[in-house]
């Protein structure tokens, strides 16, 4: 039996330590130097609602999205509608404009761009040379963590000579995308109709940017006011929801000869000011941006009021409130003492998860965050990968992710009925606003057969209850989802008279190269565990479980448990490690939401086979399988393999410079993959600690371990059953890793 760590008791001593250590300030800073711009992967600023991608110069119009604002153009799948670029600021000294000047050593001295993850800001600095003039440029951008409607760009210029200068504050709608009919084009039709590059990339699963174009926001009305230094815009996503943007400009005092004007569309709208600048004087302008939608703020007039109010309060106030919120978020942290590179990677992944979520939000997380990658759709990544990484440290944000599945239960039930099943059949790719299935036609086999998404949805609901102990939430939200998913499995399973067990047939494996297999090890196990969760939830609520669930729980074939010779799936389908991009689905059995505890003998057998299969695909494997392989290694005490699979240090091929953006594979084919960030954090939260959530709180299911470079690992400010707790791993004098907990009383 696992050891139960009681968290409802008074404080548990944590060695001689008085408090969890503070991480070094440097571990929150990611820097781009001029030498890295040739391979620059943008970072982003976001608050769970509004986002902004970075640009090397800090002032060029950049991609931006609003959560749930989707383009529903017929014949295409839904896509995140790209907001009109609201961050752009340009500057002219003499005959040259800063925004159109490429960043080069000859023209941009002392270049640096710093992402401050602790404060949620991006600071860009350089000295721009044009002709015989030069100007120091400083740009600070933020998307407010305090008010999700607001963003701020501070732009400072210090020219080295007197003369006329001009500033342009722009609002730029995006170009209409060249669309492909993704909703009806099968793989072969797509290959014939699309360009060779696009078709090859889709069919090979490689570089897929060509199909991940953003949707469109169409402008319905726009007003500009030179005297007020403002622009407001009313628009709508194509065939989708309305959206409004506005910005106001805060100008420095003393611009006696300033001439302001409004430049309307068609291509770029701008507020422009020109004046005579004095040498070696710093001029700082603030661009206050507000975004709203009906039911979330209002129309363009409301957005303009918000932008004006922000300007009246001032940039210092907006920035201070934003930074206070970010500092408060870092009260819950993972502190790695002794490995600076690992600590930076931890903070980068936490930063990206926190940027994509918000307390009490109605939104899930898209697979690749605030980008068009994977069409902005919601996969099982939200439930099995991101949710567990947030659950202990930021439970209110985790609640938003499971809340999305509760909100869209009716759509999942309707989908199950269309496919001839009972209960709920959650989509493989869910639209984040409607919850409907939006899988492209060429991936339809995934949508219909990769049904393990259902188990991930249900198990996340159960894990949230285990962490919170909130029976009212379970009754109102978790239980309906758990019951509907259990009903689905009962109707989806088939009885095998010859083998005298129930099975799940015609599945797409987690290892997606295999689209028609029977009794896939992970899917069957996850289905079984989600049925057990429904039965357990019924017990908590005093409800009699459906007899079909009890029968399925007893008879469902579980390959890791029942097979003498373990396989990923039925051996009638050959398993070819030379073509697989994952190697094995067996590491997925270590997902913490699954909480699969088969016993030492089975665990060792599963691990040995998984390690051999994943090792055969090291040069191309998906990182999602590697981070789960790390959890498996931890469960059997294989520290060397744990360190190898975790990564996070120098040379990690999945971390793209300069801002530690994660890619799905080493080949950089799918960037900003939040599942990899969540999986990496789970390796530390659950793998290194050896902890899982059980009926009585945190339970120790295996011995803890530490990567060799670490002296300590602290899970600081975790919340379980309404109590705050630190988990400390440290080495004893004999080198053995010790685990202890300190309770801090009720969580705020």
N, C-alpha and C positions, 0 to 999 in steps of 0.2 A: 504494500500500500504506500502511496506517496505521503511524504511528510507534509502536514498542513501547517502553514505559517499563519498563526492567528493575528489578524490585524485590528481586531476590535478591542484588544487588551491595551493596557498602558504601554508607554514607550519601551521598546526592546533595546537593550544596550547595543551599541555599535562600536565595539572596541573602545579605545580611548578617545575616539574622534568626537569633537564637539559639534561639527557641522560638515556638510558636504562641501568639498573644495569648489572654489570658483575657477572656471576655465580661464585660460589666458585670453586677453583681449585679442591677440593676433589670430586666434583660432576662429574668429568671426569675420575676418577680413580676407576677401579674395580679390587679387589684383591682376589687371591686364596691363602689360607693358607694350611699348610700341613694337617690340620684336615678335609679339604673339598675335598681331592683328591679321597676319596672312591666314591663320587658321582660327579665326575668331568665331566662337559659338556664343550667340547672345544669351544673356541671362534675362530674368524678368523681375519686375516689381508687381506685387499683387496682394489683394486682401480677401480672397475668396469670392469676390464679386467682380471687381474691376482689375484689369491687368495692363501692363506695358512692357513690351520687349525692349531690350537695350539696343543702342547703336554705338559704334566706336567713338563717334564724335560727340555723342550726348545730346545733339540738337536736331538731328535729321528726323523727319516724320517716321514714326515707328508703329509697328503692329500693336493693336490693342483689342481686347475682347471684353464683353460683359457676360457673366455667367448666365446660361440659359437663353441667351439671345441667339436664336437659330434661324437660318435661312431654309425655307421649305420649298424651293423651286421644284416643280413637277419633273419627274423622270430622274432626278438626282436624289441622293441620300441627303438627309439634313446635315447642315454644316454650321459651325460657329460664324456668325455674321461679323465681319471685320468692322469695327467702329471707324468712323472718320478719324484720321490721325490727328490727335489733339495736342501732342507734346511739342510740335515743331516750333523752333525759334531760329531765325536767321539774323545775320549781322553783316553789314557791309562797311568796309573801310576802304576809301578810294574806289577803285572799279571792281573789286573782288567781293564775292559773297562767301561767307564761311561755310554754309551748308553744302555747297557744290564743290568744295575744295577737298580732293582726296587727301587722306592722312599719309604724309610722307616725312621722312627724316629731314628733308630740306625745308619743309614748311611748318612742321609741328615739333617744337622742342619740348623736352621735359614732359612727355606724355605719360599719363597714368589714368587708369579708371579703376575705382575701388567699389566693390559691392560690400557694404557693411551689413552683414546678416543680423547682427545684434540690434541694429536700429532701423533696418529696412530701408536703407537709402543707397543710391548710386551716385558717386561723385566722380566727375570727369574733369581733368585739368590738362592744359597744354598751353604753350606759347605759339600763337599763329603768326607766321611771317607771310606778308604779301607785298611784293615790290620792296620799297624801302621803309615800310611800316611794319610794326608788330604790335600784337595785343595779347595780354594774358587772358585766357578764357577759363572760367570755372562754371560748371553746371552741376547742380544737385537736384535729383529727381526723387519723388516718393509717391506712392499710392497709399492713401491714408488707412492705417490700421484702426484709427479712432472713429472716423466717419467714412463708411464704405463708399459713399457717393463721390468723394473728393480725391483730387490729386494735385500735386504742386511741382512746378519746375522753377528753380531759382537759377537765373542766368546772369553772371557777372563778367564784365569786360573792363580791362584796364589798358587803354591804348598808350603807346609810348610817344605820341605826338598830338598836337592840336589838329583839329580838322573836323569836317562834317562826317557824321556816322549815321547809319540807318539800322533800325531793328524791325523785324517782321515777325509777328506772332500769328501762326497759321492754323487753319483747320482744313484738312484735306481728305475728302472722300476717296475711297479706294476705287481701283479700276474694276469694271465688271469682269468676272472670271470667264474664261473660255470653258464652258461646262462639258462634261461627259455624262451620258445617261446611266449613271452608276446603279440606279435602282432597277434597271431591267437588262443590263448587259451581262451575259455570262462570260466566263473566262475566254472561251474561244472567239466569241463575237468581239469581245473587247480587244483581243490580240489583233484581229483583222482591222478593226476600225481605228484604233489608236495608233499613235506613232510607235515606231520600233522601240524607242527608248522607254516609253511609258509601258507598253505591253510587256516587254521583257522584264521590267522592274517589278510589275505586279505579279506576273506568273512565277518569277524566281524568288519572290519575297525579299528582294534587295531594296535598293534606293527607291522610295515610294513618294517622294516629294511631289512628283508630277500629278498625282491624283489627290493630294492633300491640300487643295487650294481652299482659301477661305470663302465664306458666303459674303453676301452683299448687304449693306445698309443703303437704302435709297433716300435721298433728301426730299422732303415734302415742303419745307419752308425754312428760311434762314433770315436772320436780321443781324445787322451790325450797327454799332454806335461808336463813332470815333471819339465823341466827347466822353462817353462812359468807358472807353477802351474795352469794349466787349463784343462778343459774337454769341448768338444762340442759334441752335439748329434743331428742327423737329424732323424725324425720319422714321423709317420702319425697316426691319429686316425683310428681305424678299419673301413675300407670302407668309410673313411672321409678325412678331410683336412690334409695337411702337417703341421708340427710344428717343431720348432728348439729350443733347449735350450743350454746354455753355462754358465759355471761359471769360475771365476778366483779367486785365493786366494791372499790376501794381507797379508804379514807376517811382524812381528815386526823386527826391525833392530837388528843386533848384534848376530844372530844365527850362530856363527862361524863354528860349527861342524854339521850343519843341513844336513840331507840326505833326499832328495826328490825322490819320485818314483811314477809311474803311475801304478795303478792296474786296468786292463780292466774288462769288463763283463766276465762271463755270468750273475751272479746274481746282483752284486753291483760293480759299477765302482768307483774308488777313487783316489784322490791325497793324498799321505801320506808323512808326514815329521816326523822325529825323531831327537832329539837333547838332550844335557845335560842341564837340567834346574837348576837354582839356587833357593835356598830357599827364600821365601818371596819376590819374583820378579813376577810382573804381566806380562803375555804374552797375547797379544791381536791379534787375527787373524780376518780378514774380508773376508767374502765369498760374492762376487759380482755375482749376477745371472741375466741373460738376457733371455727373451723368445720372439720369433718372429714367424710369419707365413707369407706365400706368400701374398703380398698385404698389409701387416702390418709389415714392417721391412724387412723380407727376409728369408734367409736360415741359416744353422748352422754357416757359415762363418760370416754372418752379426751379428748373435747373439754373437759370440765370440768377434767381434770388439766392440760391445756395452759393453760387460762385461769388456773388457780391458780398454775402455775409462772411465768407471766408476771407475775402480781401479786407473787409472792415476789421476783422479780428487780427489780421496780420499773419505774415509767413512764420514768424517766430512762434506764435501760439499754435498754429496748425502743426508745425514741425514738432514742437515740444509734446503735444498731445499724442501724436503718432508715435514718437520715440518712447514715451512712457508705456504705451500699450505693447510695443515690441519687447521692451525690457521685462515687462510683467510676464509675457509668454515664456521667456527664457528662465523663469523661476523653476519650470519643469524642464529638465535637460538630461543629457547623457554625457557624463564627464569621464574622459579617458586620460588618465594621468600617466605620462611617460612616452606618448607617441603623438607628436604634434600633427603629423600628416593624417593619422586616423581621426584625431579630434576635429580637424578642419573638414574632413569628409562627413563626419557625423553631423556637424553643424550645417553643412551644405544641404544634406538630405532633410534634416529637420526644417531648415528654412524653406525648402521647396514644398514640403507638406503643409507647413503653416501658411504659406502664401496662397495655397489653393483651397483653404478651408476657412470657415468662420464659425464662431459659436452660434448655435441656434439658427443656422442657415438652412434654407430649403434645398440646397444644392449638393449633389454628390461631387466626386472629382472625375474629370475626364482622364482618359488613359495617359495623355501627354500634356496635361495641364492646360494653360491658356494658349494653346496653339491649335492649328487645324489638323495636326497629326492624328491619325486614326479618327478623323472627322469630328473630333470633339465628343465622341460618344462614350458612354459609360459601360465598362466591361466588368468582369469579376474582379479586376484590379482594385476597384473601389472597396469591395467587401473583404477580400482575402489578403490584400497586400497593404493598402494604405490604412484601412480601418484598424488593424491590430497594432500598427506602429503608433497610432494616435491614442488608442484606447486608454493606456495607463497614464500617459503624460497629459493628454488634452481630451478628457472624456466628453466635453460638450461638443467638440468638433467631431469626434467619432460618432456621437449621437446623430449628427446631421446626415452622415453617410447611411446609417441604417434607417433613418427617417425617410430618406428618398425611396427606399424599397417598400416601406409601409404606405407611403403616399401613392405609389404606382402599382399597388397590389391588384387593383381592378383590371388594369391593362394586362398584367401577367395572367390573370384568370381568364380573360377573354382570349388571349393567345393560346393557352392550354386547350380551351374548348375548340378553337379552330383546328388544332392538330389532333383532336379526338381524345384528349386526356382530361382527367379530373384535376382539380386544384389549380395551382399557379405554375406557369412556365415562363420564367423571366427571360427576356431577350438576351441574345449574345451581345448585341450592341444596342443599348437603350438610348433614346433621345433624352437629354438631361431635363428638358422642359415637359414633354408629354409622357415620357416613359415608354413610348412605343418602340417596336423593333425597327431599326434603321440599318440593318446589315446590308452591305452592297450585294448585288445578285451573285457576283463571282465568288462570294464567300458564304453563299446560302447554306452549304452543307454544314458549316460551322454553326450557323444560327439554329439549324434544326436538330443537330446531333451532339453538339458540344454542351450537353445539358448539365454538366457539372457546375455551371454557373448557378443553378438552383440551389445546390448544396452550399456554395459559398455564401449566398444571400441568407439562407436559413441559419447557418452556423454563426454568422456575424451577429444576427439578432440574439442568439443564445449567449454568445460571449458578452454582449453588452449587458444582458441581465446578470450574468455571473459577476461582472465588474461592478455593477451599480446596486444590485440587490433590490431594484425598484419593481415591486410586484404590480403597481398600478400601470407603469409603463409596459410591462410584460403583457398584462391583460389587454390593454388598449391597442398596442402596436406590435409587439413581438409575436404574441401568440397567434394572431390571424395569419401572419406570414409563415410561421413554423408549421401550423396546421395545414395551410394550403400547399406548401411544398411537400409535406409528408403524403398528402393525398395524391399529388402528382406522381411521386415515386411508386405508390401502391398501384396506380393505374399504368405506369410505364413498364413495370417489371413483368417478366414472363416466367411461367413455371416450366422447369425442365424435368419431365417425368423420368427420363433415364437417369439423371444425376440426382434427382430428388432435392433440388434447390431452386430458388428464384434467381433470375439473372437479368442483367440489363444489356440488351442487344442493339446492334447498329448504332454505335457511338462514334463520335469523333474524339480521339484521345486528346488529353492535355498536350501530348506530343503531336502537334497538329498535322504532321505528315500523314497520319493514319486516320482516314475519314470514315471507315466502316469496320469497326472492330467490336467484339463482344467482351463483356465483363472486363473492362479496363480497370486496372488495379486501383488507380486513384478515384475514378468516378464511382465505382461500386462502394469503396470505403467511405467516400464523402457522403454518398446517398445514405448509407447505413448509419453514419454518425448523425446526419441531420434528422433521420427518423428517430434515433435515440433522443435527440434534443427535443423533438416535439413531444415525445412520451414524458420526458423529464419535466417539460414546461407544464404539461397537463397535470402532473403530480403537484407541482408548486401551486397551481391555481385550483386544485381540488376538482379537476374535470376528468372524467373517464376517457382514456385514450381510445381512439378508433381501433377495433380488433384487427383491422387490416394492417395497421402500423405494427402491432405486436407480432403478427404473423411474419411480416416482412423483416422485421428486426431479427427474428429467429432464423429465417431461412435464406436470406440474401447471401449469395456467394461472394466471399471476400478473398480474393487471390492471396494476399499476404498471410491470411489466417488459415485458409483451407487448402491451398495448393502445396503439394509436396515439392514440386519443382516450380519455383516462382517465375512468373513472367509479367511483363507490363500489361499484356492483354492476351486473349485467346491465341494459342500458337498456330492456328490455321492461317493467321496473317503473319507473314515473315517480318521480322524486325531487322531493318537494315541500318546499322550504325554508320555506314559510309555516306548515307544521304540525310540522316536525321540532323536537325539543327538544335535538338535538345538532348539527344542521347537516351533519355529515359524520363518517364513520368513518375518514377518511384520516389525521387526526392520530394515530390509534392506531398507525400504522406507525412512530412514533418511540418506542414503548415500549422502554426499555433492555433488557428481557428478550428482546425480539424481535431486537435488534441487527441491524436491516435496513440494509444499506449498498449502495444501488443505483447509486451513481455520481452525479456532480454534475448532469448533465442531467435525469435522472429525478427526483432529489431536488428540484430547482427546480420542475419541472412539478407534482409532487405537492403541494409547499408552496403554490404559487400557487392551485391549485384549492381546497385545504383552507382557506386563509385567506379566500377569497371566500365559501365556504359557511358557515364558522363565523361570520363577521362578520354574516351575515344573521340570526343567531339570538342575538345578544349579550344581549338583554333576558331570555332565558329558558333559556339554554343550561346544560347540565350542566357542573359544574366539571371533571369528569374529562376532557372533551374539551379544555377550555381549557389545562389544565396540560400536556397532550400537544402542543397547538399551540405552547406555549412551547418545548418541546424541538425541534419542527420549526423554529421561528424561529431558535433557537440554531444548529442544524445548517447553516443557510444564511447565518448572520451578520447576521440582521435584529434588531438590538439593541432598537429601538423596539417592535417587536411582542413580543419576548421580555418586556420590562418590562410591557407591557400585559397579557399573558396570565398572567404569574406572579402578580401581585397581592401580597398580604401586607402592604400598607401601610394607612394611614388610609383609611377609606371602602371597603375591600374588602367587597363585598356578601355574600361567602360566610363571613365571620368574624362570628359572633354574639356580642354582648356578654353578660356582661363578661369571659368566659374564653376567647375566641377558639375557640369550638366551631365546626366547619365544617358547613355544610349542602350538600346535593347541588346545589341551584339557589339563586338569590338569594331565592326565595320562602319559604325556611325550611321546606320540605316534608319533608325527611329529614335529621335532625340527627345529629351524631357520625359522619359518613361518613369512615371511615378511609382509603378509597381516595383521597379528595381530599387528606388530609394526606400520604399516601405520595407521591402525584403531585407535590405542591408541593415536597417534599424532593428528589424525583428531578430536578426542574428545576435544582436547585443542584448536586446530587451528580454528575449526568451531563450536563445541558445547559450550565450555566455553565462547567464544567471541560472539556467536550469529550471526556470519557473514557468508555470502555467496557471490559468484561472480555473478553479474548481468550485464545487458547491459551497465551500466555506471560505473562499477568498483565494489568495495565492497559495499554490502548492508546489513543493520542490519535487520534480519528477526525475531529475538526474543531477549528478555532481556539477558544480560550476567549473568554469575554466576561464583563463585569461590568455590572450595573445602574449607571446613572450616579451614583447617590448613594454607591455603595460605593467605599471606598479599597482594601479588601482583602476577599478571601473565603478562608477557610481550612477545609479538610476535615481536622479534627484527629483523629488516632488511628484512621485507617482500617486495616483488616486485609486483606491480600491474600497468599495462599500462605504463611500463617503469619508474615508480617512486618508490623510496624506502620509506618505511613507517614503523613505530613502532605502534603496537596496545597495549595499556595499560589497564589492568583491575585492579582496586584498590577499597578498601572499603572506603566509606565516614564515617564521624563521627557517623552517625546513623546506620552504618552497611550495607548500601545499596551498591551494586557493581556498580561502574561507569566505563564507557568505553570511552576512548579517543584515538585519533590518532595524530601522529606527522609525517609529511612528511619531507623527507631529500633530496628532489630534484631528479634529474635523476639518475637512476641506472647505475652502471658502465657496 
